[in-house]
Amino acid sequence: MSKYAFAAVAVLAAGVTAAQAADLPYRSRAPYTVNQPLNAYSWAGPYLGATLGYEWGSVSNTPVKPTGILGGATVGYNWQSGPIVFGVEGDISATGADDRFANYKFSNPWFGTARGRLGYAFNNVLLYGTAGLSFGSLQAEANGLQQSQTSVGWTAGVGAEVGIYQNWTAKIEYLYVDLSRNTYTLTGTDSALSFGTVRIGVNYHF
């Protein structure tokens, strides 16, 4: 992990401290709950959300280090058993991450993930780990020509999500994404993209 990952963890800790002091009404969604104590904040059920963040990475066999802003959409579903929250989540993001060397330009126009999540809830504060499948595009450009390859790989990360108002939650998340190697005829090399992201987001829980 880079220094950005450690910074993300520090921000997560600060967010948790602030959220524990919040005085939010309890929310119960019994139809989705596996085993939830009475008068406890419920994380169970489906949700939709949006994210905004920053990406930094590298392309193997080149000196390129694409960086840029990203934004996307999230959909997921949680189950809850006591303080244990587990679920599935998928997301897709458009990114402006790119970099150049010589007359070549590499960029990552988009990527997505399909992950499992496992966390521990402190009432309206959820700390979680996540891992799963990643997929996305690495695009090479040179001399007016362009070549794109779609790759599949893996991703893992950590995050914190906080209930902020009724059905709304806010989150901060670090993900590491590794996309598989492909051959690029424009450069004559096999290249793979790996990168880290820090994202903030909001979710609406149904």
N, C-alpha and C positions, 0 to 999 in steps of 0.2 A: 504494500500500500504506500502511496505517496504522502507527502505532507498535507495534501488536500484531504485525504481520508482522516488523518488525525484531527484536522480542523473540523471536519464534519462531526466526529465523535464528540468534540468539545461543545459544539453547538447543540447536539442532541441532549447532552447532560444539562445544559443551561435551560433548554426548553422543558425538560422534565421537571426541573426544580420549580419553574414558574407555574407549570400546569398543575402541580400538586396543591398549590395554594388556591386554585380556582374553586368557586362555590357554584357548581352546576347542578341543575335538577337531574334526578335519576331518570334513566330511560330504560324501559323494559320492553323487549320484543319477544315475548314468550314463544311464539310459534317457531322461531329460528333457534332457540336456545337448547343446547344439550343438557346442561346442568348449571344453572345460574342462581346464585343466592338471591333472596328477596331484597329489594331496595338496593341492588347493585347496578352499576352502569353496564349496559349491554353493548357488546361489540358484534353480536351475531347478526347475520343476514347479508343481503346484497348491498353493493354500493357502486357509485360512479364517481369519477373525479377528474381533475386536471392537474398537470404538473408543469413546472418551469425550472430550468436548471442550467448547469454548465458541464461541458464534456472536455476532457483532456486525454490524449492517447498517443499511440505510436503505430507505425506501419513497419512490419518486419522487412528486412533486407533493403531498407531505405532510411535516410535520416529524417524523414517526415514525422512531424508530431502534430496531428490535427487537433485544434481546439476551437470551441465556439459555444454559443448559446443553444439550448434545446427547449422544446415545449411539446406536450402531448396529452393524451387521454388515457384514463385507467378504468378498468372494470374488475370487480372482485366479489368474493363471497367468503364470509367468516362463519365458523362454528365456535362455540364457547362451552367449556366445561370448567366451572369454577373460575379461577384466574387464568387458566390456559386458553389461549385463542389460537385457532389454526384455520387455514383457509387456502384459497387459490386466488391468484391475481394475474391479470394480463394487461399489458400496456403497449402503446406505440407512440413514437416520438419523431418529429421532424427536427433536424439539426442543421446548424450553420458551421459545423466543425470542418476545417480544412487547413491545409498547409502546402507550401511549395518547396521544391528544390530543383535547381537548374531550370529547365523549361517544363518540368512536370508539376502537376497539381494533383493532390489526393484529397478527397472529401468523403464524408459520411453523411449522405443526404437524409437517411432515416435508419431507425432500428426499433426492434420490439422485443418483448420478453414474455414468457409464460412461466410462472413461478409458483412454488408453494411458499406459505408463510407460517411461521410458528413463533408465538410470542407469549409474554406474561403481562397481564393487565393489573395495574394499580388503580382500580376504579376507572377514572376517565383518562388514564395514561397507559398506553400500550407500547412496550419495547419488544422488538421482534427481529428475527433473522429470516432471510429469504434466499432461495436458490432455485435454479431451474434452467430452462432453455432460452437461448437468445438467437436472434436472427436479424439481419440487416444488410446494408449495401455499402460497398467500398467502391468509389468511382475514381478512375485515373483519367487525366487529360493531358494531352501534349500535341503541339503544332496543329491545333484545330480539330484533333481527333479525340474521341471519348470512348472509354470502355468501362462498363459497370459489371460487377459480380455480386450476386446475392449469396451470403454465407450463413451457415448455421453454427452455433457454438454453445457456450454455457455462460451463466451469470450467477453471482452471489453477492450478498450485501447485508447491511443492517439498517434499522430505522427506528423512529419513534413517531407515534401518532397520538394526538391529544384531542379529546372532545372539547369543542369550544363553544357551541351553541346549539341546543336541541339536537337535530340530526346531523349537524355539520362537524367535521373533524379537520384538523390541519396536521401535516406530517412533514418530516425531513428525512431524507433517505440517501445513503451511499450505496452505489452499485458498481461492481467491477464486471466488465463485459469482455469476453474473448470470442472473436469470430474466426472461423477456420480459414486456412490458407487457400488462395486461388492463384492461377497463372494469369499474368497480365502481359499480353503480347506487346503493348505499347512500351513497356519497360524491359521486357525480357526476363522478368523475375517472378518468383512465387512470393506473394505477400499476404500477410494476415493483419487484421486490425484488432488491437486491444485497447481498452480505454476505461477510465473511471468517470463516474458522474456523481454530482451532488445535486439533488432535486428537492424542491419544496413543493407542496401541493395541498389541495383541499379535496375532501370527499363528502358526498352526500349519502348517508346510510338510510335505506328504505325500511 
